Amino acid sequence: MSRLLKHQDAYGHEIFDYWRGQNGAHEIVERDDGYVDISGGPRAYMAEYPDWPIYERQAIRFARGKTLDIGCGPGRCLLYLQKKGLTAVGIDISPLAIRVCRERGAYRAILRSITEIGPDLGRFDTVVMFGNNFGLFGSAARARRLLRTMARMTTPKARIIAESTDPYQTTLPDHLAYHRRNRRRGRLPG
């Protein structure tokens, strides 16, 4: 994988600046069709467990054994799992997010893309994909390939704890047009 250069890691800079006390940043997300929205940003990415959404607090209770946190960012889930006594490994594509994750105390935060997962990371009982990271699969074909890879690196009773948004649960014309556009291009709709 080609590594992100410093000027390409906007997400990492946002996280790093927030970690360093420069709290004025807001995360604005622009889709490839020009639609713009604002996200929870670094405050949400670094939230402590009591401040997580209720569905995440309920879901993380199902984590057990050795856990892989895909798209770990600055380590919100990874650090929680460590505190609970689980062996946890986090991966993220952002060099600065991994740096912040380590500075916050993560034992195993690795700079790696989801497309680079494999048995060399270890064998896992749980895979966590919070923050809509289930979307990192990108396409149905890539999802099948990556899920097969995950099957080779997980135990027989492993579980995936993922967060995703159902893109079909909308009536907004901008989103519906985006679904149609993506389907025409052979992509997942959301």
C-alpha positions in Angstrom: 0.0 0.0 0.0 1.2 3.5 -0.7 1.3 5.4 2.6 -0.5 8.7 3.0 1.8 11.7 2.8 1.5 14.4 5.4 -0.6 16.7 3.2 -3.0 13.9 2.4 -3.9 13.0 6.0 -6.6 15.6 6.7 -8.4 13.3 9.1 -5.2 12.7 11.0 -4.4 16.4 11.2 -7.9 17.0 12.6 -7.4 14.3 15.3 -3.9 15.4 16.0 -4.8 19.1 16.4 -7.8 18.2 18.7 -5.5 16.0 20.8 -3.0 18.9 21.1 -5.8 21.2 22.4 -6.7 23.0 19.2 -10.4 22.3 19.6 -11.9 24.7 17.0 -11.9 22.2 14.1 -15.1 20.9 12.6 -15.3 17.9 10.3 -17.1 18.6 7.1 -17.7 15.7 4.8 -18.2 16.1 1.1 -19.4 13.2 -1.0 -18.1 12.7 -4.5 -21.4 14.2 -5.8 -20.9 17.5 -4.0 -23.3 16.8 -1.1 -21.9 18.3 2.1 -22.6 17.4 5.8 -21.0 18.0 9.2 -20.0 15.0 11.4 -19.4 14.6 15.1 -15.7 15.1 14.4 -12.8 14.5 16.8 -14.9 15.0 19.9 -16.9 11.9 19.0 -13.8 10.0 17.8 -12.2 10.4 21.2 -15.2 10.2 23.4 -15.0 8.2 26.6 -17.3 5.2 27.0 -20.1 7.0 29.0 -20.4 9.5 26.1 -20.7 6.9 23.3 -24.1 6.4 21.7 -26.2 3.9 23.6 -26.2 1.3 20.8 -22.3 1.3 20.8 -22.2 0.8 24.6 -24.6 -2.1 24.2 -22.8 -3.6 21.2 -19.3 -3.4 22.7 -20.4 -5.8 25.5 -20.3 -8.6 22.9 -16.6 -8.2 22.4 -14.6 -11.1 23.8 -11.1 -12.5 23.5 -8.5 -11.0 21.1 -10.1 -8.2 19.3 -9.3 -6.4 16.0 -10.5 -2.8 15.8 -10.6 -1.9 12.0 -10.5 1.9 11.5 -9.5 2.5 15.1 -8.7 6.2 14.5 -7.5 7.8 17.7 -8.3 4.7 19.7 -11.7 5.2 21.3 -12.7 1.5 21.2 -9.2 0.1 21.3 -8.4 1.9 24.6 -11.8 0.8 26.1 -11.1 -2.8 25.2 -7.7 -2.6 26.7 -9.1 -1.2 30.0 -11.5 -4.1 30.0 -8.6 -6.5 29.9 -9.0 -7.7 26.3 -6.0 -8.1 24.0 -6.8 -5.5 21.3 -5.2 -4.6 18.0 -6.2 -1.5 16.1 -5.5 -0.6 12.5 -6.0 2.7 10.6 -4.8 4.2 7.4 -4.1 7.6 9.0 -0.5 7.9 10.3 -1.4 10.8 12.6 -4.5 9.0 14.0 -2.2 6.1 14.8 0.2 8.4 16.5 -2.5 9.9 18.7 -3.8 6.4 19.4 -0.4 5.4 20.7 0.1 8.6 22.6 -3.2 8.0 24.4 -1.9 4.6 25.5 -2.8 2.0 22.9 -0.5 -1.0 23.0 -1.0 -2.2 19.5 -2.0 0.5 17.0 -0.8 -0.4 13.5 -0.7 1.8 10.4 -2.5 -0.4 7.9 -5.5 -0.3 5.5 -8.4 -2.7 5.7 -7.2 -4.0 2.4 -4.0 -5.1 4.1 -5.5 -7.2 6.8 -4.3 -10.8 7.1 -3.2 -13.6 9.4 0.0 -11.8 10.2 -2.0 -9.6 12.5 -3.0 -12.6 14.6 -6.1 -14.7 15.2 -9.1 -12.9 16.5 -12.3 -13.7 18.5 -13.9 -10.3 17.7 -13.7 -7.7 15.0 -15.0 -4.2 15.7 -15.9 -1.8 12.9 -17.6 1.2 14.6 -18.0 4.6 13.1 -19.7 3.3 9.9 -16.4 1.5 9.2 -18.4 -1.4 7.7 -18.5 1.0 4.7 -14.8 0.5 4.3 -15.6 -2.6 2.3 -16.5 -0.2 -0.5 -18.1 -2.7 -2.8 -19.9 -6.1 -2.7 -16.9 -7.8 -4.4 -14.4 -6.3 -2.0 -16.6 -7.1 0.9 -16.7 -10.8 -0.1 -12.9 -10.8 -0.5 -12.2 -9.1 2.8 -14.8 -11.2 4.7 -13.1 -14.3 3.4 -9.8 -12.9 4.7 -11.4 -12.2 8.0 -12.6 -15.8 8.2 -9.0 -17.0 7.8 -7.9 -14.8 10.7 -10.7 -15.3 13.2 -11.7 -18.2 15.4 -14.6 -20.4 14.4 -17.0 -18.6 16.8 -15.7 -15.1 16.1 -18.1 -12.2 15.8 -18.1 -8.9 14.0 -19.5 -5.9 15.8 -20.1 -3.3 13.2 -21.9 0.0 12.8 -23.5 1.0 9.6 -26.2 3.2 8.3 -29.0 1.9 6.1 -28.8 4.2 3.1 -32.3 3.2 2.0 -33.8 4.7 5.1 -34.2 8.2 3.5 -36.6 10.2 1.5 -34.1 13.0 0.8 -33.9 13.6 -3.0 -30.1 14.2 -2.8 -29.5 10.8 -1.2 -32.0 9.0 -3.5 -30.2 10.5 -6.5 -26.9 9.5 -5.1 -28.1 5.9 -4.7 -29.2 5.8 -8.3 -25.9 7.3 -9.5 -23.9 4.7 -7.5 -25.9 1.8 -8.8 -25.3 2.9 -12.4 -21.6 3.0 -11.6 -21.7 -0.5 -10.1 -21.2 0.7 -6.6 -23.0 0.1 -3.3 -25.8 2.7 -3.1 -24.9 4.5 0.1 
